[in-house]
Amino acid sequence: MAATSSTWLITGASSGLGKSLALEALKAGHRVIGTSRNISKAKTACPEFSDKGGIWIEADPAQKDAQDQFAKCAQEYDVDVLVNNAGYAFIGGVEDTSETEVRDQMEVNFYGPLRTVRACLPVMRAKGSGHIVLISSGAGFMARPGRGTYSASKFAIEAIHESLSHEVRNLGVKVLIVEPGAFRTPFSTRILTPALYKNGFSEGYKGTAVEQMVSWFRRITSISEFANGDPDKAAQAIIQVITRGYDYLRMPLGTDCVVALESKIGELQKNLEATRSIATSTDVD
Ligand SMILES: NC(=O)c1ccc[n+]([C@@H]2O[C@H](COP(=O)([O-])OP(=O)(O)OC[C@H]3O[C@@H](n4cnc5c(N)ncnc54)[C@H](OP(=O)(O)O)[C@@H]3O)[C@@H](O)[C@H]2O)c1
């Protein structure tokens, strides 16, 4: 269980879920360090944060040298709770997406959180306590058309956190993977699509699920068009869980995510029943 007042380090705290979490954590009496790639922009976007005692640090986990900067920060502030929140979505068909676009997505959604985790672990191990929270996504267990790259980044970083949860179980450090559905943040209005194609998809994918997904995201001007998740409620739920304790690894957020998870479990079960006899026929005699 987190101490009554603990120190939270939240990446990408200038907007959306990170901003809600930062403000709610301050309200709950915690010390909060929020990172942003641009502090002056962050201060304008979220003036209440500094007013309420929040500490801004200009840092970008996606930069290759970020681990050292985060390690210094973790030590200086004696971080108790790391929230890996910064991220964006790349939406595009597998064939239409360039390798650079995949690598850029991985730098932010995979290598970024990996660097901050490695930076904070020594401090948490030394005191025998700490929480590592990953803001993943429903896309972290389900890969819809046009979302292969984004899902790849979230599946991959979930794998690191799942493995880590076993590695640090007896060292006093806990891991929580949060899987939000669609929440009302600026997230969907900031998505990137394949740069090579004017409409975000190539001719061969016209009329397919790829065109549908890419065009739908490109049309979105306001997230409230489709998202039912309230970021402040998500933040309150996360803080409560960290404070009260938990004995699970994954926490879906939003009714849409619960429905998606049930559907995924059903698909996996159906797949297993269809292949069980094949699978069990391949053991040595
Ligand atoms: N909103 C949803 O529906 C939803 C659903 C599922 C999962 N999520 C996940 O929730 C997390 C937060 O997203 P949000 O909805 O709060 O979106 P948001 O409002 O766009 O906030 C994203 C934050 O991530 C940072 N960020 C964005 N692009 C970045 C880049 N290229 N490099 C480094 N940092 C970057 C930004 O920080 P600075 O600009 O201050 O550096 C920003 O504060 C993400 O990991 C996202 O995958 C969101």
The ligand as an SDF file (V2000), in Angstrom:
LIG
                    3D

 48 52  0  0  0  0  0  0  0  0999 V2000
   -7.7780    9.0080  -24.3560 N   0  0  0  0  0  0  0  0  0  0  0  0
   -8.0200    7.7700  -24.6960 C   0  0  0  0  0  0  0  0  0  0  0  0
   -9.1000    7.4560  -25.2300 O   0  0  0  0  0  0  0  0  0  0  0  0
   -7.0040    6.6950  -24.4160 C   0  0  0  0  0  0  0  0  0  0  0  0
   -7.4090    5.3740  -24.5610 C   0  0  0  0  0  0  0  0  0  0  0  0
   -6.5140    4.3540  -24.2940 C   0  0  0  0  0  0  0  0  0  0  0  0
   -5.2400    4.6580  -23.8810 C   0  0  0  0  0  0  0  0  0  0  0  0
   -4.8490    5.9580  -23.7580 N   0  0  0  0  0  0  0  0  0  0  0  0
   -3.4640    6.2100  -23.3280 C   0  0  0  0  0  0  0  0  0  0  0  0
   -3.4560    7.1920  -22.3170 O   0  0  0  0  0  0  0  0  0  0  0  0
   -2.2070    7.8860  -22.3220 C   0  0  0  0  0  0  0  0  0  0  0  0
   -2.4670    9.3710  -22.2110 C   0  0  0  0  0  0  0  0  0  0  0  0
   -3.1890    9.8010  -23.3320 O   0  0  0  0  0  0  0  0  0  0  0  0
   -4.2860   10.9610  -23.2700 P   0  0  0  0  0  0  0  0  0  0  0  0
   -5.5650   10.3730  -23.6890 O   0  0  0  0  0  0  0  0  0  0  0  0
   -4.2070   11.6660  -22.0030 O   0  0  0  0  0  0  0  0  0  0  0  0
   -3.7720   11.8570  -24.4980 O   0  0  0  0  0  0  0  0  0  0  0  0
   -3.1820   13.3480  -24.5750 P   0  0  0  0  0  0  0  0  0  0  0  0
   -4.1400   14.2790  -23.9570 O   0  0  0  0  0  0  0  0  0  0  0  0
   -2.8140   13.5300  -26.0010 O   0  0  0  0  0  0  0  0  0  0  0  0
   -1.8710   13.3020  -23.6530 O   0  0  0  0  0  0  0  0  0  0  0  0
   -0.7640   12.5680  -24.0300 C   0  0  0  0  0  0  0  0  0  0  0  0
    0.4640   13.0220  -23.2640 C   0  0  0  0  0  0  0  0  0  0  0  0
    1.5740   12.2760  -23.7720 O   0  0  0  0  0  0  0  0  0  0  0  0
    2.6580   13.1300  -24.1340 C   0  0  0  0  0  0  0  0  0  0  0  0
    3.0370   12.8460  -25.5270 N   0  0  0  0  0  0  0  0  0  0  0  0
    2.2550   12.8450  -26.6200 C   0  0  0  0  0  0  0  0  0  0  0  0
    2.9760   12.6010  -27.7220 N   0  0  0  0  0  0  0  0  0  0  0  0
    4.2450   12.4470  -27.3120 C   0  0  0  0  0  0  0  0  0  0  0  0
    5.4650   12.1890  -28.0040 C   0  0  0  0  0  0  0  0  0  0  0  0
    5.5110   12.0700  -29.3290 N   0  0  0  0  0  0  0  0  0  0  0  0
    6.5760   12.0760  -27.2870 N   0  0  0  0  0  0  0  0  0  0  0  0
    6.5590   12.2140  -25.9400 C   0  0  0  0  0  0  0  0  0  0  0  0
    5.4360   12.4830  -25.2350 N   0  0  0  0  0  0  0  0  0  0  0  0
    4.2850   12.5950  -25.9280 C   0  0  0  0  0  0  0  0  0  0  0  0
    2.1570   14.5620  -24.0480 C   0  0  0  0  0  0  0  0  0  0  0  0
    3.0190   15.2500  -23.1490 O   0  0  0  0  0  0  0  0  0  0  0  0
    3.7830   16.6170  -23.4880 P   0  0  0  0  0  0  0  0  0  0  0  0
    3.2460   17.1410  -24.7910 O   0  0  0  0  0  0  0  0  0  0  0  0
    3.4510   17.4920  -22.3400 O   0  0  0  0  0  0  0  0  0  0  0  0
    5.2020   16.2350  -23.5210 O   0  0  0  0  0  0  0  0  0  0  0  0
    0.7610   14.4910  -23.4650 C   0  0  0  0  0  0  0  0  0  0  0  0
    0.6800   15.1260  -22.2260 O   0  0  0  0  0  0  0  0  0  0  0  0
   -1.4760    7.4510  -23.6010 C   0  0  0  0  0  0  0  0  0  0  0  0
   -0.4530    6.5450  -23.2740 O   0  0  0  0  0  0  0  0  0  0  0  0
   -2.5710    6.7530  -24.4150 C   0  0  0  0  0  0  0  0  0  0  0  0
   -2.0390    5.7340  -25.2330 O   0  0  0  0  0  0  0  0  0  0  0  0
   -5.7080    6.9920  -24.0210 C   0  0  0  0  0  0  0  0  0  0  0  0
  1  2  1  0
  2  3  2  0
  2  4  1  0
  4  5  1  0
  4 48  2  0
  5  6  2  0
  6  7  1  0
  7  8  2  0
  8  9  1  0
  8 48  1  0
  9 10  1  0
  9 46  1  0
 10 11  1  0
 11 12  1  0
 11 44  1  0
 12 13  1  0
 13 14  1  0
 14 15  2  0
 14 16  1  0
 14 17  1  0
 17 18  1  0
 18 19  2  0
 18 20  1  0
 18 21  1  0
 21 22  1  0
 22 23  1  0
 23 24  1  0
 23 42  1  0
 24 25  1  0
 25 26  1  0
 25 36  1  0
 26 27  1  0
 26 35  1  0
 27 28  2  0
 28 29  1  0
 29 30  1  0
 29 35  2  0
 30 31  1  0
 30 32  2  0
 32 33  1  0
 33 34  2  0
 34 35  1  0
 36 37  1  0
 36 42  1  0
 37 38  1  0
 38 39  2  0
 38 40  1  0
 38 41  1  0
 42 43  1  0
 44 45  1  0
 44 46  1  0
 46 47  1  0
M  CHG  2   8   1  16  -1
M  END
$$$$
